[in-house]
Amino acid sequence: MMKRLTLWLLISCIATSFIACEQNDATDTQDTTTQLEETTILESETTEEDVESFESESSNEENQNLDLMAIVDEITSKEEWASLAQIEDDDLINEYFTLEPSNSNYKQLLVMQCPMSAVIAEIILIQAEDTDSAMQDLQARKDKLINTDTYYPEHKEIAESSIIGSYDDLVYFIAGENAENSEKILTDYLDSLS
């Protein structure tokens, strides 16, 4: 809508300047006005098509980008999970979770973790161009969780039974007591979006 208004104002200004420059000669003014009206009609038709095309492309991009937080909300509302916090610090994501937030393969990245050290609970979602590569990245995270980030036997069991999977262009890592049920909720939710 804003593009149409801007284009209309631009065309009006151009038309006004043409008309002002040609005021002395009535015949030329009529010809110029007629040409401007024809041009305006053509530009307006093209503009509407362009705007519709632009809006269509924008909505396709929005449709392609999943709402990752909605997926986590769906999982945590239907299965018992410890309270999760979003990790937004790029250095922490890189060093602790072994993921590169600026990875050009990632369309989106969401890292959720329970902030209490006594609880192993993580959900990592990556919408990626190359899902195989993203799954390797999550495998590196799983290996670090098992070998470095867990101290107690029950935590090691949770880490070892954590799940890495993919659905279309979404790759996920689920580490928690209810990982299997949570994966089912995630895939059912994504099925419902299709």
N, C-alpha and C positions, 0 to 999 in steps of 0.2 A: 504494500500500500504506500509506503514511504517512497519507494522508487518511482511509482506512478506520479505521485505528487511532485517530486523533484523533476522528473522528466517533463511534466506538464508546465511547471514554472519555467524551465529552461526553454521550452518551445515557445511559450508566451513571450518571454524576453526577446528571443530571436525574431519572432513575428513583429513585435512592437518596434524593434530597431529597423527592420526592413521597411515597415510602413512609414516610420518617421523620416527615413532617408529618402523616400520616394514621394513625399507629400506634394511636391511642386508639380509633378506631372500626373494628372488624374488617370490617364490611360495606363501608364506604367504601374500605378498603385493598384488598379483593378487586376492587371495581369499578375503582379507580385502576390496580391492577396489570394487570388485563385490558386496560384502555384503553392503558396504556403498552406492553404487549406487542404489541397491534395496531399502535400507532403505530411502535414499533421495527421491526416487520416491514415496514411500508410504507416507512419511511425507509431501511431497509437495502436494499430492492429499488430504490428510487429512487437511492440512493447508488451501488449497483453500476452502474446504467445511466449515472449521471453520470460515474463514474470511467472507464467504458469510453469514453464520449463524449469526455472530457477526454484520455484516452490516445490516442484516434484523432486528435483535433485536433493534439496534440503531435507524433505521428508524421508527420502530413501536413506540418506546418511543417518538421520535420527533413528530410523527403523533398524539400521545395521548396528548401531551402538546399543548394546544391552544396558539396562539399568542394573549395574552390579550390586548396588546397595539393596535394591528390592529383592534380589536373589538371596542375599544374606538374611534379610528380614524374614523372607518366606521360610528359610531353613530354621532360624532361631525361634520363630513363632510356632512352629509345628513340632519341634524336637527340643528337649531340654539341653540348654547350652549354658556354660558360664558366660558372664557378661563379657562381650567383646568390644574392643576399642579399635578404631581405624588407625593404622600406622601411616603417617604422612611424611615422616622424615626420610628423605632420599638416602642419606648416609646410613641410617639404621636399616632401611630396606636392603641396601646394598651389602652391608657388612654382616648383619645378623641373619637376614633371610636369603642371602646370596642371589638377589635379583637386582637387575639394573633398571631402575625406573625409567630411564631415558632410552631404553632399548627400542630401536625403530621397528622391531617386529611387533611390539605391543601397541594395540589400538587403545586399550585401557588396562589398568592394573589396580586391583583393590586388595589390600592386605589387612586382615582383621585378626586380632590376637587378644587373648585374655591377659590383662596387665598383671595379674597375680602370678608370681613365679611358682607357686605351689600347684598350679593347674596347667595342663597341656591342652590348649584349645586354640586352633588356628583355622581360618578359612582364607585361602588365597585364590582369587579369580583373575584370570588373564584372558582378555579377548585379543586374539593374535592373528596375524597374517599366516604365519607358519606354526601350526599347532604342534608338530613334532619337536621343533626347536624349543617351544615354550614348555612342553612336557619334560624335556631334558633339564631345563632350568628348574622346574619344580622337583625333579628327581634329585638334583643337587641340594635343594632345600631339605628334602626328606632325609637324605643321607646325613646332612649336618645335624638335623634334629635328633636322629637316632644316635649318632656317634659323638656329638659334642654338647648339645643343648639339654639333654635329659640326664638326670642323676639317679633317680629312684627306679627300681625295677618296674613298678606299675606305669611310670611315665614312659619308660623304654618300650613297654608293650603297646601303649597307645601310639607312640611314634612309629613302631614297626607295622602296626595295622592301619596306619594312615593311608588315605586313598588319593591317587592321582588319576584323573580321568579327563575326558574331553567330550564335548557335545557341540557339533558344528565347529564354529571358530572360538568357542569358549573352552579354556583349559582350567582345571580346578585342582586344588590341593585341600583336603579336609583331614585335619588331625584333631580328634576328640573322642570321647567315650562312645558317642553315637554316630560314628563316621558313616557306617553303612546305611543307616536309616536316613541320615542327612543327604547322602548322595542320591537316594531314591527320591527324596523331596525335591532336590535340585533338578533332577531330570524330568520329574513330573511337571514341575513348574515351567521348565523350558518347553516341554511338549504342549502345555496349555497356551503358550505364546504363538505357536506355529499355526 
